[in-house]
Amino acid sequence: MWPMSISLSSDDFTEVGGSLKTRTVFNINEDMEIWGGGISIITKLPCGNELTVASSDIFCEGTLKRGEYVRSRDLIISRRVVPSIPDKVSYTLRASLSVKRPKTREEELRIQSEKPIKLLARVTAEETPVSMNIKGMSFSLDKDTFKPGEEVKLNYSTQNVRTMIVNLIHESNIQCACPQYRTICVHVKRQPKEKVLSVEERNPGSGFVTIRIPGYAEPSYNYLWEPPEVTYWSLIFGAYSRWYLEVECVKASGESIKFQIPINVVTEKKTEEKIFEESMKELKPLSKPLDPHSIIISANKGASKTTITVKNASSNLLRGVTVRVSAIKEELFEVKPFIQGVNELPPSGEISFDYEEQAENYQVTLEDNEGNVIVKRL
């Protein structure tokens, strides 16, 4: 086993549509070639395959010298992402590093560190009155939004109705479609609708009935995630929880009339959302950012390769330094980048390495353990 480790810290909670602050420490005890490394937020689909909903690169292909590399990243969570749902959707934050097999194009080992996180959604629903008329009958609700334990009052006015049955119905399930299983996924089990409560009135005439929302009721939601990439157009992932009143009236003539009245169930905001304000205090801003002019970068172009040299002209000892270089062609096209990492870069110290890609322009990015990031174009 490779003598190295990854430690990962982050907020335990964050909101969909916001960002997640992370801090990753790569402890590397020997020089090694890598394919790359980064962090991601993943969930498991019903089939067991993983879905990545947010990610950020930390290292690209290159070489890391023995040492400790500390990197902070903010993961942006799209508003399209399905939030965490108990017993349905859960998320894991993962940091990983892919290590090359020496002198080959194969992966020798993938080192990972993981921790569970929760993605929260701010759910708001405005109370709206409901009124409907159907075949000489009228029904109304003073509002359509309720909390668990609250009563739903359905007002009605009917004529020539023998029986009226009002059912409180709940439907809930996962939605998933992918190129492999298409829109009918064999791993998503069909869930029959649940008849939670039922009230029956004979010869109802005019009046009202009440049905209490159970105290354990799951809130209403309807989430659907689709990736922005065109190549994954057929992949969707979502979840829904729907509540409605199912009303069936049987007239004296024997005619049966059935219809639905949708309602919303909302729960109180949980105090656990405040936790993520406290858990990442160690991510402090730089006390004294490194002056970009104190980093001198040069490129010596040869016949088949370019030598990149980075000199630390500051008075600071830089730790966990990585230098990422990429060739820029036609101003828009970035050629495959390369990274070189060293444990320390002392004052007046230099990093020098060869980059095999040739181009008119190069972009070089220096990053260290203190959070300094300096980008220069050559």
C-alpha positions, 0 to 999 in steps of 0.5 A: 500500500502507498504510504500516504493519506488524505484528510477531508473536512467541510461543513456538514450541511449546505443549501442547494443553490449555495456552496460547500466549503472544503479543506483537503490535506494530502499527506504524501510520503514519497515522490509519485506521478499522478493522474489527478485529484479532486473533490466531488459530491456524489449520490447513488442511483437506485441501480447502484451507479454513482451520480456526481452533482458537483466537483472541483479539480485540485491536481491534474496529471503530473508529479508531486514530491514528498510532502503535505499539500493543503487545498481549500475549495468551494463546491457550487451546488446547482439549484437543480440538485435534489436535496437530501431526503431521508431513506431516499437520497443521501450524499457523500463528499469525496476527496481522491487522488489517482496514482500512476503505475510507474513508467506506464499509462495505468492507474496504480492506486486511487486514494480516497477520503469520504464523509456524509453531508446533507444538502438542504432546500429552502421550501416555501409555499404561499397559502392559496384558497381553492375553489372548484365546481363540477357537475352542479357541485361546489368545493372549496378550501380556505387554504391549500397549505398545511403543517403536520397535525393540522386539520384540512377543512373541505367545504362542499355544496351538493345536490342529489348526491347519495354518498361522498367519500373524501380520502387523504392520499400520499404518493412518494417515490424516486424518479430515475432515467438513464441511457442504460435503463431508459425511462423505465428503471427496473431498480425503481420499485413502483410505490402504490398510493397510500390512503392515509385517512378517509371520511364518508358522508351520506346524503351530504347536501351542504356543509364541511368535512375535516381530515387531520394531516398526520403528525409524521407526514412527509412534506410535499416536494417535487425535485428533478435533476438534469445535467447541463451537458448535452451528451447526457440528455437522457439522464434524469434523477429526482424525487417527489412527495405529493398530497391530495384529497381524492373526492368521490361522489355517487349521485342518486342516479348511480353516476360516480364522479371522482376528482382530486384536490392537490394540497401542500404539506410543509414542515418547520425549518430545522435548527440543524441548518445553523450548524454549517455556520460553525463547523468550518471556522478554520478556513480563515482568509489570508493574513498577508497574501503573496505579492504576485510580483514576487513570483517570477515565471519564465519559459524556455522554448526548445525544439520539442519541449518547453522548460518552465522555471518558477522563482520565489523572489519573496521573503516567505517560505512557501509550503505545499507548492504546486505549479500548473502549466497549460499551453493555450492555442488559438486563445480558446483551446487549452492543451492538456495541462501538467502539474509539478508539486514540491513540499517547500519553496524557500526564498530565492528557491526555484522550481524547474521542469519540462513541459512537452506541449508547444504553443505560443502562449502558456498559462501558469498557476502557482498555489500553496498551502496558505491559499495563495493562488497566482496566475500568469500568462506567458 
